[in-house]
Amino acid sequence: MNKEHLTQLCHYKFLVIFLIMLLSVGGNKVIANYPVSEKSSVEILQQKAMPIKGTVVDASGDPLIGATIKEKATSNGTVTDIEGNFTINIQSDAILTISYVGYIPQEVKAVENMRITLIEDTKYLDEVVVVGYGVQKKKLVTGATVQLKGEDIAKLNTVNVLEAMQSQSPGVNIVQSNGFLGSGYKVTIRGLGTTGSASPLYVVDGVAGGSIDGLSSSDIESIDILKDAASAAIYGASAANGIIFVTTKQGKSGVFQASYDGYYGVQDLYKIPTILTAQEYMIMQDEGRVMDGLSPYNWQFSMPAHDLKAFNEGTWTGTNWLKEVLNKQAPVQNHSINFTGGTDRSTYAIGFNYTQQEATVGVPTAIPVMDRYNARVNSQHNIIKKHDFDMLQVGETINYKYQQTEGSVAVDDIYWNAIHNMLIMSPLMHAYNSEGGYYVYADRIADGYEWDIASNADKNPIAYLDYVMSQSLSKSHYLQSSFYADFQPVKKLHIKSQFGYTMAASSYRGYTPAYGYLTATLYGADDRVTQSMSLSHRWTWDNTVNYNFAIDGHDINVLVGQSFIKSGMGESISGNKTRSSFYDFEHAYLSNVPGTATVQSLTGSPNGKEMLSSFFGRVNYNYKEKYMATAILRA
């Protein structure tokens, strides 16, 4: 071993010794850290939850019952008892959030024997809600109500007002009748009623019996929902299922203002039913046979050989009929223009709205589309002004809607439902033939497809939708208006008369072309033209006298009135004939069918007229806005 090698060996030994010493020092450091961790654990244990007691009162020292106490940034919370007291287990340095309806929330640091004083939110309490034939301060309403602001509805960008209300109306169940364009909603307030209809009464701008479907979201100023019997009693039995008050946007004095609000979006179905593939379908059918003690199907005798080969090899999974009729990224758009302005004597609000929406399901070459136009004019004029109050005031609200829907997707029961037809159809059959046309009876015979052909089960549901269900055009006009005069001979004595008029008109035109054999027995030898029209209108006339006075802190509001309603005026007519002179939807009118053609049906009838006269009264009482009572009578 030479000298150079000994030198290198010494260096290696020195390096090893140094590393061992370094590790030892590091190990001592790790050991030295244990007491620190133990100290941290002790500190954490010292921060364990501890009970904190307190009381929540208002500005006058009265306890607040049911105030919410919550530990900030946690789900830990409690409420005050009948004496305003509470106990909560929290960390010693926690922050508490205290809230109560009608009061400004507070955040305070938790201490022993807390006493929190909440201040009234005067802005919230002084807000008014619409009640029958008038308004009241929110804090003085004795019934169960929900109020929605117009801006909260508009910002959700929904096609229908009721759709926006779904997420903002506790105690109100809102379900769309079906998923097609322009379909209505079923609304129930606190369960079903027993008066023959479960629908609430709609009061639009003071006129009972209106419709919220005829309004655009941009037209709404506020919506007030009266949910209990006491609140709705002023309208009698017609309001047994609750009331929905709709106030459209009103004019404001000041400089002229113009605003635009619009959006454009696309729609896709979030989730669709999972459909069996062809191979899964065949397996399920075979399992059913085996469970019945039979042998599996011999599939080579039920379908073309090339299709069976594609199924077994996985090169074709069969037809997903529902996906075939999906309209992906269906556009929806809305545009609103509003104008407001006026002086201290007259104000006005004018609005125009356009909405268009495509269906997410339909015949691929003719997707249904809905177009809707809304127009609104509201104005208010102070004709005579006396000292510090308006002696004579007149005004009107006019809301008009025109809507048309071109194309359709049948959505009734299982016997007239395109979606049902797509779901039950076998995935083993093609949707289209090799030439791009619908796969129908002739193609099935040519290919040797023989699976499930009884009772027209082999009809192509897309072809059936196209020929029989989809070619239609629906139009509707809806006008709801009111005109009023409010005379105040002395201050706080109002004599008001309001006349409301509602008109609804609709037309429908449908065409079923002649078509070849979809199955061995299903075909259309002749084309058919269908037309129908209807017109209905109603009017209401309400007269009220309202007087408000106060005596030594006792505030009394007295209302008496009478109401006249006449409805059911109008008529309807419908008919259909076969063998049109033309062979397309564009010319599908009964006038284009020769007089010698076969008349399938022709009907016409008047609507059932109804008249109602009512008298009503209400007394609202409160003592210093703390103790309240309401009495209502209607006959």
Secondary structure, DSSP 8 states (H G I E B T S, - for coil): --HHHHHHHHHHHHHHHHHHHHHHHHHHHHHHHHHHHHHHHHHHHHT--EEEEEEEE-TTS-B-TT-EEEETTSS-EEE--TTSEEEEEE-TT-EEEEE-TTB--EEEE--TTEEEE--B-HHHHT-EEEETTEEEEGGG--S-EEEEEHHHHHTT--SSHHHHHTTT-TTEEEEES-SSTT--EEEEESS--SSS----EEEETTEET--STTS-GGGEEEEEEE-SHHHHGGGGGGGTT-EEEEEE----SEEEEEEEEEEEEEE--S-------HHHHHHHHHHHHHHTT-----GGGTS-HHHHHHHHHTS-----HHHHTB-TTEEEEEEEEEEEEE-SSEEEEEEEEEEEEE-SBSBTTB--EEEEEEEEEEEEEEEEEETTEEEEEEEEEEEEEEEEEES---BSSGGGBHHHHHHHS-TTS-SB-TTSSB--HHHHHHHT--SS-GGGTTS-HHHHIIIIIS-EEEEEEEEEEEEEEEE-SSTTEEEEEEEEEEEEEEEEEEEE--B--SSSS--BSS-EEEEEEEEEEEEEEEEEEEEEEEETTEEEEEEEEEEEEEEEEEEEEEEEEES-SS-SSTT--GGGS-TTS-EEEEEEEE---EEEEEEEEEEEEEETTTEEEEEEEE-
